[in-house]
Amino acid sequence: MPVVLMLTTLPDAESAQKLSQGAIDARLAACVTELGQVRSRYRWNGAVETSDEIQLLFKTSAARSLELERFILANHPYETPELLSWQASASNAYGQWVETETHRPTHV
């Protein structure tokens, strides 16, 4: 069963917690795994930079992936955040759980 994975990095634990909790609360992600602290090395504005960051992996449904992408970009503290996404195959049980947890709530 297909699921969508999204990966991003954040500058600190507080911003990582805020972004992941917001995605869960909005039912845009079924699960967000904090992969822990990573060290990133990159070229920015003509200079090589090194940053310690927190890496997050979001699991969502194809139906909610565009909304999750927009949410991450709108709430990310970086000017140009890393945001990588790809479709993956999940077991039927896990894929169904992701679908259920990211189903847009209906208002009565």
CYANA upper distance limits for C-alpha pairs under 8 A (distance plus 0.5 A):
  1 MET  CA     89 SER  CA      5.89
  1 MET  CA     90 ALA  CA      5.62
  1 MET  CA     91 SER  CA      6.59
  1 MET  CA     92 ASN  CA      5.92
  1 MET  CA     95 GLY  CA      5.87
  1 MET  CA     96 GLN  CA      8.16
  2 PRO  CA     61 SER  CA      8.01
  2 PRO  CA     62 ALA  CA      7.98
  2 PRO  CA     87 GLN  CA      7.00
  2 PRO  CA     88 ALA  CA      6.18
  2 PRO  CA     89 SER  CA      5.21
  2 PRO  CA     90 ALA  CA      6.46
  2 PRO  CA     95 GLY  CA      7.04
  3 VAL  CA     59 LYS  CA      7.37
  3 VAL  CA     60 THR  CA      6.45
  3 VAL  CA     61 SER  CA      5.56
  3 VAL  CA     62 ALA  CA      6.69
  3 VAL  CA     87 GLN  CA      6.25
  3 VAL  CA     88 ALA  CA      5.93
  3 VAL  CA     89 SER  CA      6.75
  3 VAL  CA     90 ALA  CA      6.96
  3 VAL  CA     95 GLY  CA      6.78
  3 VAL  CA     98 VAL  CA      7.85
  4 VAL  CA     59 LYS  CA      6.40
  4 VAL  CA     60 THR  CA      5.73
  4 VAL  CA     61 SER  CA      6.17
  4 VAL  CA     62 ALA  CA      6.36
  4 VAL  CA     65 SER  CA      7.18
  4 VAL  CA     85 SER  CA      7.35
  4 VAL  CA     86 TRP  CA      6.21
  4 VAL  CA     87 GLN  CA      4.95
  4 VAL  CA     88 ALA  CA      6.52
  5 LEU  CA     57 LEU  CA      7.18
  5 LEU  CA     58 PHE  CA      6.06
  5 LEU  CA     59 LYS  CA      5.35
  5 LEU  CA     60 THR  CA      6.96
  5 LEU  CA     85 SER  CA      5.94
  5 LEU  CA     86 TRP  CA      5.98
  5 LEU  CA     87 GLN  CA      6.72
  5 LEU  CA     88 ALA  CA      7.48
  6 MET  CA     57 LEU  CA      6.13
  6 MET  CA     58 PHE  CA      5.48
  6 MET  CA     59 LYS  CA      7.18
  6 MET  CA     83 LEU  CA      7.18
  6 MET  CA     84 LEU  CA      6.01
  6 MET  CA     85 SER  CA      4.77
  6 MET  CA     86 TRP  CA      7.25
  7 LEU  CA     55 GLN  CA      7.67
  7 LEU  CA     56 LEU  CA      6.21
  7 LEU  CA     57 LEU  CA      5.14
  7 LEU  CA     58 PHE  CA      6.87
  7 LEU  CA     82 GLU  CA      8.10
  7 LEU  CA     83 LEU  CA      6.18
  7 LEU  CA     84 LEU  CA      5.67
  7 LEU  CA     85 SER  CA      6.85
  8 THR  CA     55 GLN  CA      6.33
  8 THR  CA     56 LEU  CA      5.97
  8 THR  CA     57 LEU  CA      7.30
  8 THR  CA     81 PRO  CA      7.67
  8 THR  CA     82 GLU  CA      5.76
  8 THR  CA     83 LEU  CA      5.45
  8 THR  CA     84 LEU  CA      7.22
  9 THR  CA     16 ALA  CA      8.48
  9 THR  CA     53 GLU  CA      6.49
  9 THR  CA     54 ILE  CA      5.91
  9 THR  CA     55 GLN  CA      4.80
  9 THR  CA     56 LEU  CA      6.60
  9 THR  CA     81 PRO  CA      7.91
  9 THR  CA     82 GLU  CA      6.87
  9 THR  CA     83 LEU  CA      8.47
 10 LEU  CA     15 SER  CA      7.03
 10 LEU  CA     16 ALA  CA      6.31
 10 LEU  CA     53 GLU  CA      5.94
 10 LEU  CA     54 ILE  CA      5.66
 10 LEU  CA     55 GLN  CA      6.91
 10 LEU  CA     56 LEU  CA      8.37
 10 LEU  CA     76 HIS  CA      8.17
 10 LEU  CA     77 PRO  CA      8.06
 10 LEU  CA     78 TYR  CA      8.23
 11 PRO  CA     15 SER  CA      7.52
 11 PRO  CA     16 ALA  CA      8.22
 11 PRO  CA     51 SER  CA      8.38
 11 PRO  CA     52 ASP  CA      7.49
 11 PRO  CA     53 GLU  CA      5.26
 11 PRO  CA     54 ILE  CA      6.77
 12 ASP  CA     16 ALA  CA      6.79
 12 ASP  CA     53 GLU  CA      6.57
 12 ASP  CA     54 ILE  CA      6.45
 13 ALA  CA     17 GLN  CA      6.51
 13 ALA  CA     54 ILE  CA      6.96
 14 GLU  CA     18 LYS  CA      6.69
 15 SER  CA     19 LEU  CA      6.61
 15 SER  CA     77 PRO  CA      8.17
 16 ALA  CA     20 SER  CA      6.58
 16 ALA  CA     54 ILE  CA      7.20
 16 ALA  CA     55 GLN  CA      8.43
 16 ALA  CA     56 LEU  CA      7.75
 17 GLN  CA     21 GLN  CA      6.40
 18 LYS  CA     22 GLY  CA      6.56
 19 LEU  CA     23 ALA  CA      6.81
 19 LEU  CA     72 ILE  CA      7.63
 19 LEU  CA     75 ASN  CA      7.39
 19 LEU  CA     76 HIS  CA      7.84
 20 SER  CA     24 ILE  CA      6.81
 20 SER  CA     32 VAL  CA      6.53
 20 SER  CA     56 LEU  CA      8.33
 20 SER  CA     58 PHE  CA      8.44
 21 GLN  CA     25 ASP  CA      6.47
 22 GLY  CA     26 ALA  CA      6.61
 23 ALA  CA     27 ARG  CA      6.67
 23 ALA  CA     28 LEU  CA      5.62
 23 ALA  CA     29 ALA  CA      6.10
 23 ALA  CA     68 LEU  CA      7.61
 23 ALA  CA     71 PHE  CA      7.97
 24 ILE  CA     28 LEU  CA      6.56
 24 ILE  CA     29 ALA  CA      5.80
 24 ILE  CA     30 ALA  CA      6.85
 24 ILE  CA     31 CYS  CA      7.45
 24 ILE  CA     32 VAL  CA      8.19
 27 ARG  CA    101 GLU  CA      6.90
 27 ARG  CA    102 THR  CA      5.23
 27 ARG  CA    103 HIS  CA      7.45
 27 ARG  CA    104 ARG  CA      7.40
 28 LEU  CA     60 THR  CA      7.05
 28 LEU  CA     64 ARG  CA      6.43
 28 LEU  CA     65 SER  CA      7.93
 28 LEU  CA     67 GLU  CA      7.45
 28 LEU  CA     68 LEU  CA      5.86
 28 LEU  CA    102 THR  CA      6.00
 29 ALA  CA     58 PHE  CA      6.65
 29 ALA  CA     59 LYS  CA      6.02
 29 ALA  CA     60 THR  CA      5.10
 29 ALA  CA     61 SER  CA      8.13
 29 ALA  CA     64 ARG  CA      8.40
 29 ALA  CA     68 LEU  CA      7.68
 29 ALA  CA     98 VAL  CA      8.20
 29 ALA  CA    101 GLU  CA      7.91
 29 ALA  CA    102 THR  CA      6.35
 30 ALA  CA     58 PHE  CA      8.26
 30 ALA  CA     59 LYS  CA      6.37
 30 ALA  CA     60 THR  CA      6.24
 30 ALA  CA     97 TRP  CA      8.23
 30 ALA  CA     98 VAL  CA      5.73
 30 ALA  CA     99 GLU  CA      8.39
 30 ALA  CA    101 GLU  CA      5.61
 30 ALA  CA    102 THR  CA      6.19
 31 CYS  CA     58 PHE  CA      6.53
 31 CYS  CA     59 LYS  CA      5.89
 31 CYS  CA     60 THR  CA      7.95
 31 CYS  CA     98 VAL  CA      8.38
 32 VAL  CA     56 LEU  CA      7.04
 32 VAL  CA     57 LEU  CA      6.01
 32 VAL  CA     58 PHE  CA      4.93
 32 VAL  CA     59 LYS  CA      6.76
 33 THR  CA     56 LEU  CA      6.22
 33 THR  CA     57 LEU  CA      5.60
 33 THR  CA     58 PHE  CA      7.01
 34 GLU  CA     54 ILE  CA      7.75
 34 GLU  CA     55 GLN  CA      6.55
 34 GLU  CA     56 LEU  CA      5.18
 34 GLU  CA     57 LEU  CA      6.99
 35 LEU  CA     54 ILE  CA      7.70
 35 LEU  CA     55 GLN  CA      5.83
 35 LEU  CA     56 LEU  CA      6.26
 35 LEU  CA     57 LEU  CA      7.52
 36 GLY  CA     54 ILE  CA      5.91
 36 GLY  CA     55 GLN  CA      6.29
 36 GLY  CA     56 LEU  CA      8.18
 37 GLN  CA     52 ASP  CA      7.10
 37 GLN  CA     53 GLU  CA      5.99
 37 GLN  CA     54 ILE  CA      5.04
 37 GLN  CA     55 GLN  CA      6.94
 38 VAL  CA     52 ASP  CA      6.24
 38 VAL  CA     53 GLU  CA      5.84
 38 VAL  CA     54 ILE  CA      6.57
 38 VAL  CA     55 GLN  CA      7.17
 39 ARG  CA     50 THR  CA      7.37
 39 ARG  CA     51 SER  CA      6.13
 39 ARG  CA     52 ASP  CA      4.98
 39 ARG  CA     53 GLU  CA      6.62
 40 SER  CA     50 THR  CA      6.10
 40 SER  CA     51 SER  CA      5.77
 40 SER  CA     52 ASP  CA      6.83
 40 SER  CA     53 GLU  CA      7.57
 41 ARG  CA     48 VAL  CA      7.47
 41 ARG  CA     49 GLU  CA      6.15
 41 ARG  CA     50 THR  CA      4.95
 41 ARG  CA     51 SER  CA      7.09
 42 TYR  CA     48 VAL  CA      6.08
 42 TYR  CA     49 GLU  CA      5.94
 42 TYR  CA     50 THR  CA      7.12
 43 ARG  CA     47 ALA  CA      5.89
 43 ARG  CA     48 VAL  CA      4.83
 43 ARG  CA     49 GLU  CA      6.47
 44 TRP  CA     48 VAL  CA      6.75
 44 TRP  CA     49 GLU  CA      7.11
 59 LYS  CA     98 VAL  CA      7.77
 60 THR  CA     64 ARG  CA      7.03
 60 THR  CA     65 SER  CA      6.67
 60 THR  CA     68 LEU  CA      8.42
 60 THR  CA     98 VAL  CA      6.58
 60 THR  CA     99 GLU  CA      7.96
 60 THR  CA    102 THR  CA      7.09
 61 SER  CA     65 SER  CA      6.55
 61 SER  CA     98 VAL  CA      6.71
 61 SER  CA     99 GLU  CA      6.11
 61 SER  CA    102 THR  CA      7.06
 62 ALA  CA     66 LEU  CA      8.39
 64 ARG  CA     68 LEU  CA      6.65
 64 ARG  CA    102 THR  CA      7.38
 64 ARG  CA    103 HIS  CA      8.49
 65 SER  CA     69 GLU  CA      6.63
 66 LEU  CA     70 ARG  CA      6.76
 67 GLU  CA     71 PHE  CA      6.60
 68 LEU  CA     72 ILE  CA      6.61
 69 GLU  CA     73 LEU  CA      6.72
 69 GLU  CA     83 LEU  CA      8.40
 70 ARG  CA     74 ALA  CA      6.50
 71 PHE  CA     75 ASN  CA      6.57
 72 ILE  CA     76 HIS  CA      6.19
 73 LEU  CA     81 PRO  CA      7.62
 76 HIS  CA     81 PRO  CA      7.32
 77 PRO  CA     81 PRO  CA      8.28
 90 ALA  CA     94 TYR  CA      6.64
 90 ALA  CA     95 GLY  CA      5.84
 91 SER  CA     95 GLY  CA      6.37
 92 ASN  CA     96 GLN  CA      6.44
 93 ALA  CA     97 TRP  CA      6.74
 94 TYR  CA     98 VAL  CA      6.77
 95 GLY  CA     99 GLU  CA      6.75
 96 GLN  CA    100 THR  CA      6.61
 97 TRP  CA    101 GLU  CA      6.57
 98 VAL  CA    102 THR  CA      6.60
 99 GLU  CA    103 HIS  CA      6.49
